[in-house]
Amino acid sequence: MSHAARHSGWSAGPGQPWPMGSTPTGDGVNFAVFSAHAEAMELCLFAEDGRREIARLPFRDRDGDVWHMHVAGLLPGQAYGFRAHGPYRPEEGHRFNPAKLLIDPYARRLEGRLRWSDALMGYRVGSARADLSFDNRDSAFAMPKSVVTDTAFSWGEDAPPGRPWTDTVIYEAHVKGLTALHPQVPKGLRGTYLGLATDPVLDHLTRLGVTAVELLPVHAFVDDRFLVSKGLRNYWGYQSIGFFAPDVRYMLRDAMLEFRTMVSRLHHAGIEVILDVVYNHTGEGDELGPTLAFRGLDNASYYRLREGGRFYVNDTGTGNTLDLTHPMVLRMVMDSLRYWVTEMHVDGFRFDLGTVLGRETPGFDPRGGFFDAIRQDPVLGRVKLIAEPWDIGLGGYQLGGFPHPFAEWNDRFRDGVRRFWRGDAGMAPDLAKRLLGSAERFDHGGRAAHASVNFVTAHDGFTLADLVSFTVKRNLANGEENRDGHGDNHSDNLGVEGPSDEPAIHAARALRRRNLMAVLMLSQGTPMWLAGDELGNSQGGNNNAYAQDNETGWLQWEPGDAEMTGFMARLADLRRAHPVLRQRRFLHARARAADGLRDVIWRRPDGAEPRPEDWHDADFRCLGVELRMAAEGAGEGREALLAWFNAGGPVGLNLPETAPRWRLILDTTRPEATATDLSGSYQAPAGSVLVFVPQND
C-alpha cells in the first residue's frame, strides 16, 4: 500500500467478487478479477495520460478464484491494469510475470494502442532458452490501459427489429471498409461507427432490402507484430484481446457511445446488427507471443495446453485456443455475449471457428458445455446465433453438426453454386440440394431450413467481381509470397485474366454475377452477401485481404454498378414478395393435402421430371424446379413458383401444365425486363436464370 499512501483521497477495502471487471459504485470502484493459480494480484492505477503509474494496490481479498477490491474515491475514466504474481514455470503451464501489465478481461474500454516491444514478452527474446527464460522489464509503457467506464446510456425508444429468420437478408461488412471511401459520407465520419450510421449508408442498405448487417470483429484487437514490421495492419480484426470493449480505431471520441448510436440508427431503419465474434483464441499467440492479459493472469486456466503444459493446442491456426471447458472462461464468454445484447443492443452473433467452442476432451460435442450454456440462457435465446462450422483441428469440419438454435455458414453452397455456373460436369444434383437448403446436412433435430446461411462470397475469399475475373489469387501485397489464401476458388475469368475493357467479356462477367446472386436469393435458407458485391467492388484478385487496411480492402463506391445494385434490390424484392422462397420447413417433394401437388417438382427442359439417368448425366446443365409451400405445413397457400437454372446453351422449355399460364418475372439475361405472360413453351437463353409464377385470371 506504500504507493497508495501518497493519495489520501483513496482507501482500499474488500469489495465484492461480483460483477467481474471494474464497476463504479457511486463512492468508488469495485474491481474483481479471476486467477486460480496466482499467488498475489495487484491493481495498477495510471495518471490521466495513461503513461505514468501512480499507484499499485495489492488485492487482499479472494473469494474462491476471484480476487476483489473496492477503492473509494476513484471515478469513471480511471486508467488501470493488473499485475499477477505466481510461478513462472512454462513447462507446467504457468507464465506469471509481475513485470507485465495486464489488460482486464472485462474492461469496457481500452485506451491507447499496443506498442510492439520485446518488453511485452514474458521471456527474453533471443535467449537460447526461448520462452523458458524470464524477462523482468516493465511493459506498461507499451500496453493499452483498461479504463473504468460508466455504462449508462439513454436508449430512448430503441427496440430490436426482431426480424424472423425467414425474412432475413444478411450483408457482411467491415465497419471501416464500408465507408472509408464513401463519397457521400462526411470525411470526418468515414471509417467509423458513426459513418456506418449516416443516411447515405442506411438509404443504400434499405434500398437493397438488407435486414441485418454482419460486422467483422469490433471487439478490441491487436495488430500482429509481423504485420506491423511490414507496414501492414490486422484489418479484419481476428485477434481479439478485449471481449467487452469496442475497438477504438473506429471511433471519433467515445467508442461505446458511438457504437450504441450506430446500433440505434440501424434499428430505426429496421436493420439488425450481428457481430462476428472471436472466442476461439486471443491475440496473445503461441508460447513465443506477448503477455497482454490472459497468459499473465492464469495461462493454465484460460488456454488449452498440450500434455506437459508448455505448448498450446492450436485448433485455430493462430497459436492458441481458449479453453471453454473451464467454468470461468466459459463464464467470461457468456458474460460478454450477454453484455453485447443487454448493454449494446446487438441482435446476434457469428462465431468465428465455431467448432472450437464445442470441443470437449474427446473432440467436438454438440451437447458440450458452451452449447448447453447458450441454449438455456434467457437473454441469448432471443438473438440470432450463427456458427462458422469448422476449425483446423482433428474432426474440425462440422457443417450441419451444430444444435438448434444455431444457423451455420454453408460452404457447400458456396462451392457447389460456383462450380455449377463455371460449367463443371455433373453439378445439377448438387445445385438441387443447395436450392432446398442443404436438407441432407441440416434437416435433423428440429432445425429449420434457415439454419443454412447460404453465401457465394464472404470476406474470406474473392469478391464477386474477382470471382468472375481471376482464376489465380494475387496476394503478394500481404507479404507472404502469395502462399496465403485459398488456392482452389472455383473461379472463372470468362476468357481474360484480370480486368478487361472488352465489351463481350464485361457482359459475360456481369451475367455470371447476376446468375450467382439469383441462385443465392432463390434458395431456401438464409442469404448472405458480401458488402460491395452489388457495386462491382474488386480487391485486384487478392482473396485474403486481412492485412489490407487500404484501398484494396475498402469498398470502391465509385464508379459503382447501378445495374447490379438495382438487380440485387430487385432480387430482394422478389424474395420478400414470395413466401415460397423463404420457408421454415424443408421441402421433400411430398404431396400437399390442399391440392395433391408435391411441394417440390424437378423439371427437365422438356417439362418432364428428371429420370435417374438424367441426374447422373454429366451434361445435365439446365435444371428446373417448381416450388409450393411445404406439405408438412398442411400445404397452405396456393402460391407456386417455377425457376430454371441454365448453365448450358440456349434451350427450349416446355412450361408445365400445373398452371394454365405462366408469367415470366425474372430473366437474368434481361435484368430490366418486365413481366411477360406465357403458355406452352419458352426459349431459355444460354447461361440464364428464369423465374415464372402462375398467371392468375
VENTA-V697047 format. One line per field, one symbol per residue. phi: phi as a letter, one per 40 degrees, with the letter a starting at -180 (. if undefined). psi: psi as a letter, one per 30 degrees, with the letter a starting at -180 (. if undefined). A space follows every 10 residues. Layout:
BEGIN
phi = ???
psi = ???
END
This chain:
BEGIN
phi = .cccccbccb acbcgbcacc gbbcbgbibc baacacbcca bbbbbbcdcg bccbabbccb babgbbcaab bcgcbdhcca abbbbicbbd cbgbbcaccb cbccdbccab bgbcbcaccc ccbccgcccf cccbbbcccd ccbcbcbcbc ccaccgcdac dgccdcbcbc bcabdcccbd bccccddcbc gbdcccccdd ccccccccgc babbcddbdd bbcdcccdcc gbbcccgcbc bacbbccccb bcbbcccccc cdccccdccg bcbbbcbbbc abccgccbcc bbaccccadc ccbcbcdhhc bbcbccgbha acbcccdccc ccccccdccc cccbgcbiab ccfcddcbcb dchcbcbccc cccccccccc cbbcbbbcca accdgccbdg cccdbccacb cccdcccdcd ccgccgcccc ddcccbgfdc bbcaggcbcc ccccabbadc hccccccbbb bbcbbdccgb fgccgccbbf cacfhbcgda bcdccccccc ccccccccdd cccchbcbbc dgccbgcbbg gcbaccbbca cccccccbcg accccccccc cccccccbdc cbccccbbfc ccccbgcccb bcbcdcgccd cdccccccbc bbbbabbbcd cccggcgccb abbbbbcbcd acbcccccbc abbcbaaccb cccccbcaag aaccccfbbb bbbdccc
psi = geefffiffk kkaealgkll akjkgegakk kkkkkffkfl kkkkkllefg ekkfkjkkkf kkjbgjklkk jkfllkfkkl llkkkakiie fggkhkjffj kkkjfgkfkk kllkjklfff kfljkfkfgb fflkkgkkge ffklklkkkj gkkjfbgkkk fhkkefgkjk jklkeefefe gjffkkeffk gleeefglee eeeeeeefgk fkkjklkfkk llkkefeefg glljeeghik fjgfkkkffg leejeeeeee eeeeeeefgg kljkkjkigf llgfaafgll jedeefeief eflkklkefe lkkhffgffl kkjgfkefee eeeeeeeeef eeffglflkk jkhfeefgja efakjfglee eeeeffkfef fglkkkkjhl aglkhfjhkf gklkgklkkj feeeeeeeee ffgkkgfeee eeeefgghef efilggllff fjjklellej akleefegfk fkligeffgg hgfllkfjfh lkfgfkkakk gkeeeeeeee eeeeeeeeee fgkkajkklk kffffgkkgg gjgihfgiia feflkjfkfa ieeeeeeeee eeeeeefjff fileklkghk kkeegfklfk jkklegflkk lefefgjfgj gjklkkklkk efgghkkfkl kkkkjjgaak kkkjklgfke kkkjfkjffi fgklkkklld lkjklkilkk kllkjk.
END
